[in-house]
Amino acid sequence: MSPFPCYVPTPSSGIELLRKYSGPVPRYTSYPTANHFSDDLAAFGPEAMLKADNLPGAGPLSLYIHLPFCQSRCWFCGCTNLVTTRQDSADAYLDDLAHEIALTTPFINSERAVTQLHLGGGTPTFLSAAQLRRLGQLFHDPFRFDADAEISVEIDPRHLEPDQIAALYEMGARRASLGVQDTDPAVQLAIHRVQPPALNERAVMLLRNAGFTSINIDLITGLPKQTVSTFARTIDDVLALAPNRLSVFSYAHVPGLKPSQRIFDQQGTLPGADEKLRMQVLAKERLLAAGYVEVGMDHYARPDDELAVALREQALHRNFQGYSTRAGASVYGFGISAISTTADGYRQNHKSLATYRSMLAKSTLPIERGYLLTPEDKRRKQLIMNIMCERKLNFAALSQELGIDVETTYANELASLADLEADGIVERTPTGLTVTEAGLPFVRVVAARFDAHLHKGRAAYHSRAV
Ligand code: SF4
């Protein structure tokens, strides 16, 4: 029996669908999403969670290090960052990280290998070459890294020198993700991030010459002063750099949460919803025509890239850093605001540097909030991650894995997909359901139908779906 009730289809064009389903929806880098985390530490027990995650036979580790410093603020930015030009801020922060590692490693099963390390920010290249070398040592000394561990770093092409690249390479970094966002001068002025394309070319050239094997470029649609024609030139500029991967994010305008974004309302230069949607359609068409594969929400990769291969082999995973090819790893986050993910739940460090530091001074793990997954959360998480990564649900396989009859247990959720089926976004298959190629931009809308917490949070927390 079809899980979808009778529904009269309404044929819709691509743009109409984008308009129809563009309401605020989580990006599902976690389930439940971080706005449901609790600051009642006793309720989710971070130390018990750490112990449970490190029993004999525990899987590999993926480390995330948040390096929050930036030389200036880009007004669109939603990251947790600290704007300063004082280089010694990073020395004190490295002391903090050393302290946090020392407090955490006693919990960690020393048999576990690190398969992934990601330096995010903020601006990791705020750190000098010497500071980056110290950072590498802080993590390489206590942890056992797999020989083929994937080490990646976010790069600001405005702040990148050859000695920093050499230090990153020594640390084992071979993947770099460059924040470009847009190459149009008027857009760059409007977002307070002046970054002439020559800087991007220089960064890519330096990284490739140093031996970096994978370059990702981040773009954003929906920034002030952007139009379809300016964004077309941005795409030309970045395609000329032949990146291995591209991320095309949709700007999330949440001035209530990010006060620096209020300036865009004063400027009145944000593009309209339709213009933004056309940019997204243009990006997809141009990148597919250039030979890239649409890996998942916002992400494109060359067909021979690990992400594209993992997509074909249905081995894609999703965590707070986006899509990943490393299976079964617990994510351990270090630094302010960093989120850790284990099979049982999530824990997040304090966002305030002063509080983070004062907790460390008391030799206490600097955890502010978290979430302990219930058995029902774990089941729904599995369904949502299958949709986000594999773009399908196989009812028999999931029923066996979860020990329930998926079609019966989630009959209401499956019935709620009727409009998406009528619009060609999902379709029934002999084994379950699948998100169609045309439905890919709406994958998180499909996932949201299985989110039992969705309407308990603040809508302003989530960005628009497309
Ligand atoms: S976009 Fe990057 S460089 Fe700009 S403020 Fe945000 S973290 Fe800093």
Residues whose N, C-alpha, C, O or C-beta is under 5 A from the ligand:
A	BS01	SF4	C70 S72 R73 C74 C77 C79 N81 G121 G122 T123
